[in-house]
Amino acid sequence: MKVPFLDLKAHHAPLRGHFKTAIAEVIDSGIFAGGPAVANFEEAFAAFCKCDYAVGLGSGTEAVWLALLACGVGPGDEVITVPSTFMATAEAITYCGAKPVFVDVDERNYTLDPAALANVLTSRTKAIVPVHLFGQTADMDPILKFARQHGLVVVEDAAQAHGAEYKNRRAGSMGEIGCFSFYPGKNLGALGEAGAIVTNDLELADKIRVLRDHGQTRKYHHAVVGWNCRMDAIQGACLAIKLRYLDRGNELRRTHAARYNSAFKEVEEIILPLEAEYARHVYHVYAVRVRDRDEVMRQLERKGIGCGVHYPVPVHLQQAYVSLGHQRGVFPVSEQIANEFLSLPMFPELSEAQIEFVIETVTETISAGAIA
Ligand SMILES: *Cc1c(COP(=O)(O)O)cnc(C)c1O
C-alpha cells in the first residue's frame, strides 16, 4: 500500500461538478478580478470566522503584509513573531520595512510563548504576530493582555488554522486582524493561490480593500500607493463551494488525529502532538517528534508513507536572515523541534486502511530498535 502525504485529487473529486458550474458562471460574468464571486465568499468566510468583515486577497503572505501595513507598521518598527513558522510570516514583516523580532515557542503547543514577550519589548515594538501552527491556536489571552498593556496590535497568522478555536473563539477573530492562506494544501484551499484577512474593524477592512486595489478609493482615483493583491473571481467561486465542506473536513482530521494518538501513545519513542485544554485543534499538519527524524523519514518513504517536515530550518537560522545576526542556540525549543518534527499523512479523505497502514509502519519502523 502507498499512502500519500496529501491527496488533493481525492479531496476534489466529489466537488468537480460544482467547480465546473461555478467556473462557467465566472466566465459568463466576465468579471475575473474581485467582483461578486469574491464578495460572496468574503461574506461567507467572515461568518465562518465569526467576524464582521473579510477581505479576499491573492495569498496568505499578502494577508499578513497588508494587515501589518493597515495597522501602521513601517520602517523602524519591530514586530514580534516566532522562528517556528513558515518563512512568509517573517517576510511579510520585512516587506513593511519593519524588523522581525523572534521569541521562542512553548514546547507543548509549539506556539508563541507569552512569557517570552517581556524580554524583547522595546520602544520600537509595534505588533505581535502569533502563528497558529499546525492547526492549533497560540495561547491568546496572555498575548492579547500583553499587547493591550503595551499598546501593541495583534495580527494573527491563521494560515494553518481555518476553523480552529481558542476558548470557543475562532482563529483569526481575536487580534485586530486575522490572516488566512488558501494555498491548495491548507485546510481550506483554492484551486490556485488565494488568501484573506478577517477583522471586526471596518476602518482596517476598508484600508486593506484600498491597498489591495492600487490604492484606489474610486476607479482611477488613487489615495495612496497600493498594490495588486486582489483575489481571483474563480478562486472566490471555488472557495465558496469548498467552505461548505470545511467543518466536515476538520472533524475528519480530528478523528484521524485521535486514531493516530491512541495508537502512538503506546510507542515510547514518539512525542505526540498535544491538544491544549483551551484549543480545538484542526490538524492542518499532524506532526510527531522522533529522534533520528531524517532516517525514520527515509525508511517510511521507502515503505510507501508520504512524509513532510514543517520546518527543517527555523526562520532565525535561514540564510535570508543572516543579517539579523542570530546564532544557533538562541531559540532552543524552535531549533530542537525543527530537528525532530515529522509530519504524517493527514487529510480528510484518508481511509481507515490507510490510517492503519501508517500506524503499523510507523510503529514497526520506530520501535524494536529499527532505528539505530
Ligand atoms: C501558508 C502560510 C503562509 C503563506 O500563505 P501563502 O498563501 O502561501 O502566501 C503564511 N503563514 C503560514 C504560517 C503559512 O502556513
The ligand as an SDF file (V2000), in Angstrom:
LIG
                    3D

 15 15  0  0  0  0  0  0  0  0999 V2000
    0.9310   29.0380    4.0810 C   0  0  0  0  0  0  0  0  0  0  0  0
    1.3730   30.0110    5.1180 C   0  0  0  0  0  0  0  0  0  0  0  0
    1.5590   31.3760    4.8450 C   0  0  0  0  0  0  0  0  0  0  0  0
    1.5630   31.9550    3.4720 C   0  0  0  0  0  0  0  0  0  0  0  0
    0.4440   31.7430    2.7160 O   0  0  0  0  0  0  0  0  0  0  0  0
    0.5540   31.7630    1.1120 P   0  0  0  0  0  0  0  0  0  0  0  0
   -0.8760   31.7130    0.7020 O   0  0  0  0  0  0  0  0  0  0  0  0
    1.3300   30.5890    0.6790 O   0  0  0  0  0  0  0  0  0  0  0  0
    1.2030   33.0520    0.7270 O   0  0  0  0  0  0  0  0  0  0  0  0
    1.8470   32.2180    5.9030 C   0  0  0  0  0  0  0  0  0  0  0  0
    1.9930   31.7580    7.1500 N   0  0  0  0  0  0  0  0  0  0  0  0
    1.8600   30.4510    7.4530 C   0  0  0  0  0  0  0  0  0  0  0  0
    2.0250   30.0000    8.8740 C   0  0  0  0  0  0  0  0  0  0  0  0
    1.5670   29.5320    6.4450 C   0  0  0  0  0  0  0  0  0  0  0  0
    1.4600   28.2330    6.7440 O   0  0  0  0  0  0  0  0  0  0  0  0
  1  2  1  0
  2  3  1  0
  2 14  2  0
  3  4  1  0
  3 10  2  0
  4  5  1  0
  5  6  1  0
  6  7  2  0
  6  8  1  0
  6  9  1  0
 10 11  1  0
 11 12  2  0
 12 13  1  0
 12 14  1  0
 14 15  1  0
M  END
$$$$
